[in-house]
Amino acid sequence: MLEIYFKECLYFSANRLGRIITKMAEDAFAASGVSPTAAFLLMALYEKDGISQKELGQILHLQPSTVTRLIEKLAAKQLLYNRMDGRLSLIYATDKGKSLEALIHQCWDALRERYRTILGDEGDELSLHLYEVCNRLEQPGATEADLPAADPNSRHL
């Protein structure tokens, strides 16, 4: 009976998935010398160098305090720096941080390939579906009517 509760509990399943995929990501990004989340922050800088902490938080879906800690860790490794522009703190990748770009993309590709090997195309579909579900659940006052309709043929969620 308890197993059924766990299988039907989104909270339990999402946390289990989080632990599994976090381990896979940590393994994949180990070669870069930074955590997967820190690597994603650097990837955001590769796309838009000179970005505000607030915008980084929005892109990465992280709380301001988490973004601050990541920036401090990466600044200590001399991978990025911040510069004040009036009252706004803008974040830039250093040359050392930029030198990791190819390696970080290789780590990202290795992670995706690892779960694609296990899940096939279903992994990308699942990722897109989970992203949409997260967007809907984050909306203030989200209700059941806001969630995507369940597909009886789907094995997702």
DRENPA-3360 file (N, C-alpha, C; in nm, 2 decimals, always signed):
BEGIN
1 = MLEIYFKE = +0.08/-0.12/+0.00/+0.00/+0.00/+0.00/+0.09/+0.13/+0.00 ~ +0.19/+0.13/+0.08/+0.28/+0.24/+0.09/+0.35/+0.27/-0.05 ~ +0.38/+0.16/-0.12/+0.44/+0.18/-0.25/+0.35/+0.25/-0.35 ~ +0.22/+0.22/-0.34/+0.12/+0.29/-0.42/+0.12/+0.44/-0.39 ~ +0.12/+0.47/-0.26/+0.12/+0.61/-0.22/+0.24/+0.68/-0.28 ~ +0.36/+0.62/-0.28/+0.48/+0.68/-0.33/+0.47/+0.70/-0.48 ~ +0.43/+0.59/-0.55/+0.42/+0.60/-0.69/+0.32/+0.71/-0.74 ~ +0.22/+0.73/-0.66/+0.11/+0.83/-0.70/+0.14/+0.97/-0.65;
9 = CLYFSANR = +0.25/+0.99/-0.57/+0.28/+1.11/-0.51/+0.38/+1.19/-0.60 ~ +0.33/+1.30/-0.65/+0.42/+1.39/-0.74/+0.54/+1.44/-0.66 ~ +0.51/+1.48/-0.53/+0.62/+1.53/-0.45/+0.73/+1.42/-0.43 ~ +0.69/+1.30/-0.40/+0.79/+1.19/-0.38/+0.87/+1.16/-0.51 ~ +0.79/+1.15/-0.62/+0.85/+1.11/-0.75/+0.94/+1.22/-0.80 ~ +0.90/+1.35/-0.78/+0.98/+1.46/-0.83/+1.11/+1.47/-0.75 ~ +1.11/+1.45/-0.62/+1.23/+1.45/-0.54/+1.32/+1.33/-0.57 ~ +1.26/+1.22/-0.60/+1.34/+1.10/-0.64/+1.41/+1.13/-0.77;
17 = LGRIITKM = +1.34/+1.18/-0.87/+1.39/+1.22/-1.00/+1.50/+1.32/-0.98 ~ +1.48/+1.42/-0.89/+1.58/+1.52/-0.86/+1.71/+1.46/-0.81 ~ +1.70/+1.37/-0.72/+1.82/+1.31/-0.67/+1.90/+1.23/-0.77 ~ +1.82/+1.16/-0.85/+1.89/+1.07/-0.96/+1.95/+1.16/-1.06 ~ +1.88/+1.26/-1.11/+1.94/+1.34/-1.22/+2.05/+1.44/-1.17 ~ +2.04/+1.48/-1.04/+2.15/+1.55/-0.98/+2.28/+1.48/-0.98 ~ +2.27/+1.35/-0.94/+2.39/+1.26/-0.94/+2.44/+1.25/-1.08 ~ +2.36/+1.23/-1.17/+2.40/+1.22/-1.31/+2.47/+1.35/-1.36;
25 = AEDAFAAS = +2.41/+1.46/-1.32/+2.46/+1.59/-1.36/+2.60/+1.62/-1.29 ~ +2.61/+1.59/-1.17/+2.73/+1.61/-1.09/+2.84/+1.52/-1.16 ~ +2.81/+1.40/-1.19/+2.91/+1.32/-1.26/+2.95/+1.38/-1.39 ~ +2.86/+1.42/-1.47/+2.88/+1.48/-1.60/+2.96/+1.60/-1.60 ~ +2.94/+1.69/-1.50/+3.00/+1.82/-1.49/+3.13/+1.82/-1.41 ~ +3.17/+1.70/-1.35/+3.29/+1.69/-1.26/+3.41/+1.74/-1.34 ~ +3.42/+1.71/-1.46/+3.54/+1.75/-1.54/+3.56/+1.90/-1.55 ~ +3.45/+1.97/-1.54/+3.46/+2.12/-1.55/+3.51/+2.19/-1.42;
33 = GVSPTAAF = +3.50/+2.12/-1.31/+3.54/+2.18/-1.19/+3.44/+2.27/-1.12 ~ +3.32/+2.27/-1.18/+3.21/+2.35/-1.12/+3.09/+2.26/-1.11 ~ +3.00/+2.30/-1.02/+2.87/+2.23/-1.01/+2.79/+2.25/-1.14 ~ +2.69/+2.16/-1.16/+2.60/+2.18/-1.28/+2.53/+2.32/-1.27 ~ +2.49/+2.36/-1.16/+2.42/+2.49/-1.15/+2.51/+2.60/-1.18 ~ +2.63/+2.59/-1.13/+2.73/+2.70/-1.16/+2.76/+2.70/-1.31 ~ +2.77/+2.58/-1.37/+2.80/+2.57/-1.51/+2.68/+2.64/-1.59 ~ +2.56/+2.62/-1.54/+2.44/+2.68/-1.61/+2.45/+2.83/-1.60;
41 = LLMALYEK = +2.50/+2.88/-1.48/+2.51/+3.02/-1.47/+2.62/+3.07/-1.57 ~ +2.73/+3.00/-1.58/+2.83/+3.05/-1.68/+2.78/+3.04/-1.82 ~ +2.69/+2.94/-1.85/+2.63/+2.93/-1.98/+2.55/+3.05/-2.01 ~ +2.48/+3.10/-1.91/+2.40/+3.22/-1.92/+2.49/+3.34/-1.96 ~ +2.60/+3.35/-1.89/+2.70/+3.46/-1.92/+2.76/+3.44/-2.06 ~ +2.77/+3.32/-2.11/+2.82/+3.31/-2.25/+2.72/+3.36/-2.35 ~ +2.59/+3.35/-2.31/+2.49/+3.40/-2.40/+2.48/+3.56/-2.38 ~ +2.49/+3.60/-2.26/+2.47/+3.75/-2.24/+2.57/+3.79/-2.12;
49 = DGISQKEL = +2.69/+3.83/-2.16/+2.78/+3.88/-2.07/+2.74/+4.02/-2.02 ~ +2.75/+4.04/-1.89/+2.71/+4.17/-1.84/+2.56/+4.17/-1.80 ~ +2.52/+4.06/-1.73/+2.38/+4.04/-1.70/+2.37/+4.07/-1.55 ~ +2.25/+4.11/-1.51/+2.22/+4.14/-1.37/+2.20/+4.01/-1.29 ~ +2.22/+4.02/-1.16/+2.20/+3.91/-1.07/+2.05/+3.87/-1.08 ~ +1.96/+3.97/-1.08/+1.82/+3.95/-1.09/+1.78/+3.87/-1.21 ~ +1.84/+3.91/-1.32/+1.81/+3.84/-1.45/+1.86/+3.69/-1.45 ~ +1.98/+3.68/-1.39/+2.04/+3.54/-1.37/+1.94/+3.45/-1.29;
57 = GQILHLQP = +1.89/+3.51/-1.18/+1.80/+3.43/-1.10/+1.67/+3.39/-1.18 ~ +1.62/+3.48/-1.26/+1.50/+3.46/-1.34/+1.53/+3.35/-1.44 ~ +1.64/+3.36/-1.51/+1.68/+3.26/-1.61/+1.70/+3.12/-1.55 ~ +1.77/+3.11/-1.44/+1.80/+2.99/-1.37/+1.69/+2.94/-1.27 ~ +1.59/+3.02/-1.25/+1.48/+2.99/-1.16/+1.54/+2.96/-1.02 ~ +1.62/+3.06/-0.97/+1.69/+3.05/-0.84/+1.66/+3.17/-0.76 ~ +1.66/+3.15/-0.63/+1.64/+3.26/-0.53/+1.76/+3.35/-0.54 ~ +1.74/+3.48/-0.51/+1.85/+3.58/-0.51/+1.97/+3.53/-0.42;
65 = STVTRLIE = +1.94/+3.48/-0.30/+2.05/+3.43/-0.21/+2.13/+3.32/-0.27 ~ +2.07/+3.23/-0.35/+2.14/+3.12/-0.41/+2.22/+3.18/-0.53 ~ +2.17/+3.27/-0.60/+2.25/+3.33/-0.71/+2.37/+3.40/-0.65 ~ +2.35/+3.48/-0.54/+2.46/+3.55/-0.47/+2.57/+3.45/-0.43 ~ +2.53/+3.34/-0.37/+2.63/+3.24/-0.33/+2.71/+3.18/-0.45 ~ +2.64/+3.15/-0.56/+2.70/+3.09/-0.68/+2.80/+3.19/-0.73 ~ +2.76/+3.32/-0.74/+2.85/+3.42/-0.79/+2.97/+3.44/-0.70 ~ +2.95/+3.43/-0.57/+3.07/+3.44/-0.48/+3.17/+3.32/-0.50;
73 = KLAAKQLL = +3.11/+3.20/-0.52/+3.20/+3.09/-0.54/+3.27/+3.10/-0.67 ~ +3.20/+3.14/-0.78/+3.27/+3.15/-0.91/+3.36/+3.26/-0.91 ~ +3.34/+3.37/-0.84/+3.43/+3.48/-0.83/+3.56/+3.44/-0.76 ~ +3.54/+3.36/-0.65/+3.66/+3.31/-0.58/+3.75/+3.22/-0.67 ~ +3.69/+3.15/-0.76/+3.76/+3.07/-0.86/+3.81/+3.16/-0.98 ~ +3.78/+3.28/-0.97/+3.82/+3.38/-1.08/+3.76/+3.34/-1.22 ~ +3.63/+3.29/-1.21/+3.56/+3.26/-1.33/+3.47/+3.37/-1.38 ~ +3.43/+3.46/-1.29/+3.35/+3.57/-1.32/+3.38/+3.69/-1.23;
81 = YNRMDGRL = +3.33/+3.80/-1.26/+3.34/+3.92/-1.17/+3.22/+4.00/-1.19 ~ +3.19/+4.09/-1.09/+3.08/+4.18/-1.10/+3.13/+4.32/-1.11 ~ +3.06/+4.41/-1.18/+3.09/+4.55/-1.19/+2.96/+4.63/-1.17 ~ +2.98/+4.73/-1.09/+2.86/+4.82/-1.06/+2.84/+4.91/-1.18 ~ +2.71/+4.92/-1.22/+2.67/+5.01/-1.32/+2.56/+5.09/-1.26 ~ +2.60/+5.20/-1.19/+2.50/+5.28/-1.11/+2.47/+5.19/-0.99 ~ +2.34/+5.16/-0.97/+2.30/+5.08/-0.86/+2.29/+4.93/-0.90 ~ +2.31/+4.90/-1.02/+2.30/+4.77/-1.08/+2.43/+4.70/-1.08;
89 = SLIYATDK = +2.43/+4.57/-1.03/+2.55/+4.49/-1.03/+2.54/+4.40/-1.15 ~ +2.63/+4.41/-1.24/+2.63/+4.33/-1.36/+2.74/+4.23/-1.36 ~ +2.72/+4.11/-1.40/+2.81/+3.99/-1.39/+2.87/+3.96/-1.53 ~ +3.00/+3.94/-1.53/+3.07/+3.91/-1.65/+3.16/+3.79/-1.63 ~ +3.18/+3.71/-1.73/+3.27/+3.60/-1.73/+3.42/+3.66/-1.75 ~ +3.51/+3.60/-1.67/+3.65/+3.64/-1.69/+3.70/+3.55/-1.81 ~ +3.82/+3.58/-1.85/+3.89/+3.50/-1.96/+3.90/+3.36/-1.91 ~ +3.93/+3.34/-1.79/+3.94/+3.20/-1.73/+3.80/+3.13/-1.74;
97 = GKSLEALI = +3.70/+3.21/-1.70/+3.56/+3.15/-1.71/+3.52/+3.12/-1.85 ~ +3.56/+3.21/-1.94/+3.52/+3.19/-2.09/+3.60/+3.07/-2.14 ~ +3.72/+3.04/-2.09/+3.79/+2.93/-2.14/+3.73/+2.79/-2.11 ~ +3.63/+2.79/-2.02/+3.56/+2.67/-1.98/+3.44/+2.64/-2.08 ~ +3.41/+2.74/-2.16/+3.28/+2.72/-2.24/+3.27/+2.59/-2.32 ~ +3.38/+2.56/-2.39/+3.37/+2.43/-2.47/+3.36/+2.31/-2.38 ~ +3.43/+2.31/-2.27/+3.42/+2.20/-2.18/+3.28/+2.19/-2.11 ~ +3.23/+2.30/-2.08/+3.09/+2.30/-2.01/+2.99/+2.25/-2.12;
105 = HQCWDALR = +3.00/+2.29/-2.24/+2.91/+2.24/-2.34/+2.93/+2.09/-2.36 ~ +3.05/+2.04/-2.35/+3.08/+1.89/-2.36/+3.01/+1.82/-2.25 ~ +3.02/+1.88/-2.13/+2.96/+1.82/-2.01/+2.81/+1.81/-2.03 ~ +2.75/+1.92/-2.07/+2.61/+1.93/-2.10/+2.57/+1.82/-2.20 ~ +2.64/+1.81/-2.31/+2.61/+1.71/-2.41/+2.62/+1.57/-2.35 ~ +2.73/+1.55/-2.26/+2.74/+1.41/-2.20/+2.63/+1.38/-2.11 ~ +2.58/+1.48/-2.04/+2.46/+1.46/-1.95/+2.34/+1.42/-2.03 ~ +2.31/+1.50/-2.14/+2.20/+1.47/-2.22/+2.21/+1.34/-2.29;
113 = ERYRTILG = +2.33/+1.30/-2.33/+2.35/+1.17/-2.40/+2.33/+1.06/-2.30 ~ +2.37/+1.08/-2.18/+2.35/+0.97/-2.08/+2.20/+0.94/-2.05 ~ +2.12/+1.05/-2.03/+1.98/+1.02/-2.01/+1.91/+0.98/-2.14 ~ +1.96/+1.03/-2.25/+1.89/+0.99/-2.38/+1.92/+0.85/-2.41 ~ +2.04/+0.79/-2.37/+2.07/+0.65/-2.38/+1.97/+0.57/-2.30 ~ +1.93/+0.61/-2.19/+1.84/+0.54/-2.10/+1.70/+0.56/-2.14 ~ +1.66/+0.68/-2.17/+1.52/+0.72/-2.20/+1.48/+0.73/-2.34 ~ +1.58/+0.74/-2.43/+1.54/+0.77/-2.57/+1.49/+0.91/-2.59;
121 = DEGDELSL = +1.40/+0.93/-2.69/+1.34/+1.06/-2.71/+1.25/+1.10/-2.60 ~ +1.20/+1.00/-2.53/+1.11/+1.03/-2.41/+1.18/+1.12/-2.31 ~ +1.31/+1.12/-2.30/+1.38/+1.21/-2.21/+1.36/+1.36/-2.24 ~ +1.37/+1.39/-2.37/+1.34/+1.53/-2.42/+1.20/+1.57/-2.40 ~ +1.11/+1.48/-2.43/+0.97/+1.50/-2.41/+0.93/+1.52/-2.27 ~ +0.99/+1.44/-2.18/+0.96/+1.45/-2.04/+1.02/+1.58/-1.99 ~ +1.14/+1.62/-2.03/+1.20/+1.75/-1.99/+1.11/+1.86/-2.02 ~ +1.06/+1.87/-2.15/+0.97/+1.98/-2.19/+0.84/+1.98/-2.11;
129 = HLYEVCNR = +0.79/+1.86/-2.09/+0.66/+1.85/-2.01/+0.68/+1.90/-1.87 ~ +0.79/+1.85/-1.81/+0.82/+1.90/-1.67/+0.84/+2.05/-1.66 ~ +0.91/+2.10/-1.76/+0.93/+2.25/-1.76/+0.80/+2.32/-1.76 ~ +0.71/+2.28/-1.85/+0.57/+2.34/-1.86/+0.50/+2.32/-1.73 ~ +0.50/+2.21/-1.67/+0.43/+2.18/-1.54/+0.49/+2.28/-1.43 ~ +0.62/+2.29/-1.43/+0.68/+2.38/-1.33/+0.64/+2.52/-1.35 ~ +0.63/+2.57/-1.48/+0.58/+2.70/-1.51/+0.44/+2.72/-1.46 ~ +0.36/+2.63/-1.48/+0.22/+2.64/-1.43/+0.21/+2.64/-1.28;
137 = LEQPGATE = +0.29/+2.55/-1.21/+0.28/+2.54/-1.07/+0.34/+2.66/-1.00 ~ +0.43/+2.73/-1.07/+0.49/+2.85/-1.01/+0.40/+2.97/-1.02 ~ +0.30/+2.97/-1.10/+0.20/+3.08/-1.11/+0.13/+3.10/-0.98 ~ +0.11/+3.23/-0.94/+0.04/+3.25/-0.82/-0.11/+3.20/-0.83 ~ -0.16/+3.13/-0.73/-0.29/+3.08/-0.73/-0.32/+2.97/-0.83 ~ -0.21/+2.90/-0.87/-0.23/+2.79/-0.96/-0.33/+2.69/-0.91 ~ -0.41/+2.64/-1.00/-0.52/+2.54/-0.96/-0.50/+2.42/-1.06 ~ -0.58/+2.32/-1.03/-0.58/+2.20/-1.11/-0.61/+2.23/-1.25;
145 = ADLPAADP = -0.70/+2.33/-1.27/-0.74/+2.36/-1.41/-0.63/+2.42/-1.49 ~ -0.52/+2.47/-1.42/-0.41/+2.53/-1.49/-0.31/+2.43/-1.54 ~ -0.32/+2.31/-1.49/-0.22/+2.20/-1.53/-0.27/+2.14/-1.67 ~ -0.17/+2.09/-1.74/-0.20/+2.02/-1.87/-0.29/+1.90/-1.85 ~ -0.38/+1.88/-1.94/-0.47/+1.77/-1.93/-0.39/+1.64/-1.94 ~ -0.42/+1.54/-1.86/-0.35/+1.42/-1.85/-0.38/+1.34/-1.98 ~ -0.28/+1.28/-2.04/-0.30/+1.20/-2.15/-0.30/+1.05/-2.10 ~ -0.41/+0.98/-2.12/-0.43/+0.85/-2.07/-0.32/+0.75/-2.12;
153 = NSRHL = -0.27/+0.78/-2.24/-0.17/+0.70/-2.30/-0.03/+0.73/-2.26 ~ -0.01/+0.84/-2.19/+0.12/+0.89/-2.15/+0.17/+0.82/-2.02 ~ +0.30/+0.80/-2.02/+0.36/+0.74/-1.90/+0.43/+0.85/-1.82 ~ +0.41/+0.98/-1.85/+0.47/+1.09/-1.78/+0.38/+1.12/-1.66 ~ +0.45/+1.16/-1.55/+0.39/+1.20/-1.43/+0.30/+1.09/-1.38;
% end
